[in-house]
Amino acid sequence: PSFIGLFNDNDKTGSIIGLLIGIGLLLGCQDIIRFDLIWKLAFPVILVVIGLSLIFKDVLGDKVGSEIKKLNENNNSKNSYCATFGGQKVNFDGEKFTGTSVTAVFGGVELDLRNAIIEEDVVINASAIFGGIDIYVPTNVKVKTKSMPIFGGVNNKVNIKAEEKKHTIYINGTAIFGGIEIK
């Protein structure tokens, strides 16, 4: 399964780790390498593979990541919202939305864009550290996510329909012991 995952999955880190563990166990069963050496090296090798994948994630590149980077460079909006040990509700009701940064540290942020005016592709940079972020998006936009969850998660619950959508909301999410939910 790990070998097949190298060709099918976008994120190959788990497949590489599974493949290295399998190769190590195979070499141990064939008495090429001692099992005690395998167990001593397994954890450091896993940490190195995860670290390299985090470092080179942008270098290897993906289409969503490059689009987010381009939109962040062109973004003139200086909107940023933060909730630390508390909650904040942000509502763009009838306002033009050009992108934002949202941070929740031991708190929660609710970003409501359902009635916002979105005239172009936009980026939302969201960071949840021991907190949560809920993002409500309008039905006439596409949503694409790029995430880096560490003991957390980014969950996109937007219904994908076959109809043509006008613009795209790119969500660049980081969740560390927290969660980001797109509804």
C-alpha positions in Angstrom: 0.0 0.0 0.0 2.8 2.4 0.7 4.4 1.8 -2.7 1.1 2.4 -4.4 0.6 5.5 -2.3 3.8 7.0 -3.7 2.1 7.2 -7.1 -1.5 7.9 -6.1 -1.3 10.3 -3.1 -0.5 14.0 -3.3 1.2 14.0 0.1 3.8 11.2 0.0 5.2 11.6 3.5 3.1 8.8 5.0 3.9 6.5 2.1 7.6 7.1 2.4 7.6 6.4 6.2 5.6 3.2 5.7 7.9 2.1 2.9 11.0 2.7 5.1 9.6 0.8 8.0 8.6 -2.1 5.7 12.1 -2.2 4.1 13.7 -2.1 7.6 11.6 -5.0 8.9 12.3 -7.0 5.7 16.0 -6.5 6.1 15.7 -7.5 9.8 13.8 -10.7 8.9 16.5 -11.5 6.3 19.2 -11.1 9.0 20.9 -8.3 7.0 20.3 -5.8 9.8 19.9 -6.5 13.5 16.4 -5.8 14.9 17.8 -3.8 17.8 19.5 -1.4 15.3 16.2 -1.0 13.4 14.3 0.0 16.5 17.0 2.5 17.5 16.9 4.1 14.0 13.2 4.0 13.3 12.1 7.0 15.3 15.0 9.4 14.2 14.4 8.4 10.5 10.7 9.1 10.8 11.4 12.5 12.3 13.9 13.3 9.6 11.4 12.4 6.8 8.7 14.5 8.4 11.1 17.4 8.8 12.3 17.2 5.2 8.7 17.1 4.0 7.8 20.2 5.9 10.9 22.1 4.7 10.5 21.1 1.0 6.7 21.2 0.8 6.7 24.5 -0.9 9.7 23.7 -3.1 8.1 20.6 -4.5 5.1 22.8 -5.1 1.5 22.3 -5.9 -0.9 24.4 -7.9 -2.9 25.6 -4.8 0.2 26.6 -3.0 1.6 28.6 -5.9 -1.8 30.4 -6.4 -1.9 31.3 -2.6 1.6 32.7 -2.8 0.7 34.8 -5.8 -2.5 36.1 -4.3 -0.7 36.9 -1.0 1.9 39.0 -2.8 -0.9 41.0 -4.7 -3.2 41.4 -1.6 -3.6 45.0 -0.6 -5.8 44.1 2.3 -4.4 44.6 5.8 -7.3 43.0 7.6 -6.3 40.6 10.3 -8.3 39.2 13.2 -7.0 37.5 16.3 -8.7 35.8 19.3 -6.5 35.0 22.2 -8.2 33.3 25.2 -11.6 34.4 23.9 -13.9 34.6 21.0 -14.5 36.9 18.1 -17.2 37.0 15.4 -16.3 38.7 12.1 -19.1 39.4 9.6 -18.6 40.8 6.1 -22.3 41.5 5.5 -22.6 43.4 2.2 -18.9 44.5 2.3 -16.3 43.9 -0.3 -14.0 41.1 0.8 -10.4 41.1 -0.4 -8.8 38.5 1.9 -7.7 38.4 5.5 -5.6 36.7 8.1 -7.3 35.0 11.0 -5.6 33.7 14.1 -7.1 31.8 17.1 -4.8 31.1 20.1 -6.7 29.3 22.9 -9.8 30.9 21.5 -12.2 30.9 18.6 -12.9 33.0 15.6 -16.1 32.9 13.5 -15.6 34.4 10.0 -18.9 34.9 8.1 -18.5 35.6 4.4 -22.0 34.4 3.3 -23.2 37.9 2.4 -19.8 39.3 1.4 -19.1 40.8 -2.0 -16.3 38.7 -3.6 -15.1 40.2 -6.9 -11.9 38.3 -7.4 -10.0 35.3 -6.1 -9.0 35.8 -2.4 -6.8 34.2 0.2 -7.6 33.6 3.9 -4.6 32.8 6.0 -5.9 30.9 9.0 -3.9 29.8 12.0 -5.5 27.9 14.9 -3.2 27.1 17.9 -5.1 25.3 20.6 -8.2 27.0 19.2 -10.8 26.9 16.5 -11.8 28.9 13.4 -15.1 28.5 11.6 -15.3 30.0 8.2 -18.7 30.4 6.5 -18.4 30.9 2.7 -21.0 31.9 0.1 -22.5 29.3 -2.2 -21.3 31.0 -5.4 -17.5 30.5 -4.8 -15.1 27.6 -5.1 -13.0 26.7 -2.0 -9.5 25.3 -2.2 -7.4 24.5 0.8 -3.8 24.1 1.6 -3.2 23.0 5.1 -0.5 22.0 7.6 -2.2 20.2 10.5 -0.1 19.2 13.5 -2.3 17.3 16.0 -5.2 19.3 14.6 -7.2 19.4 11.4 -8.6 21.4 8.6 -12.1 20.3 7.5 -13.8 21.5 4.3 -17.5 20.8 4.5 -18.5 23.0 1.5 -20.8 21.2 -0.9 -19.2 20.8 -4.3 -21.7 21.2 -7.1 -21.2 20.8 -10.9 -22.4 24.4 -11.6 -19.9 27.0 -12.6 -18.5 29.0 -9.7 -17.3 32.6 -10.3 -14.3 33.0 -8.0 -12.2 30.9 -5.7 -11.4 31.4 -2.0 -8.0 29.9 -1.2 -7.6 28.9 2.5 -4.1 28.6 3.7 -4.6 26.8 7.0 -2.3 25.9 9.9 -3.8 23.9 12.8 -1.6 23.1 15.8 -3.7 21.3 18.4 -6.6 23.2 16.9 -9.1 23.1 14.1 -10.3 25.0 11.1 -13.7 24.3 9.7 -15.0 25.6 6.4 -18.8 25.5 6.1 
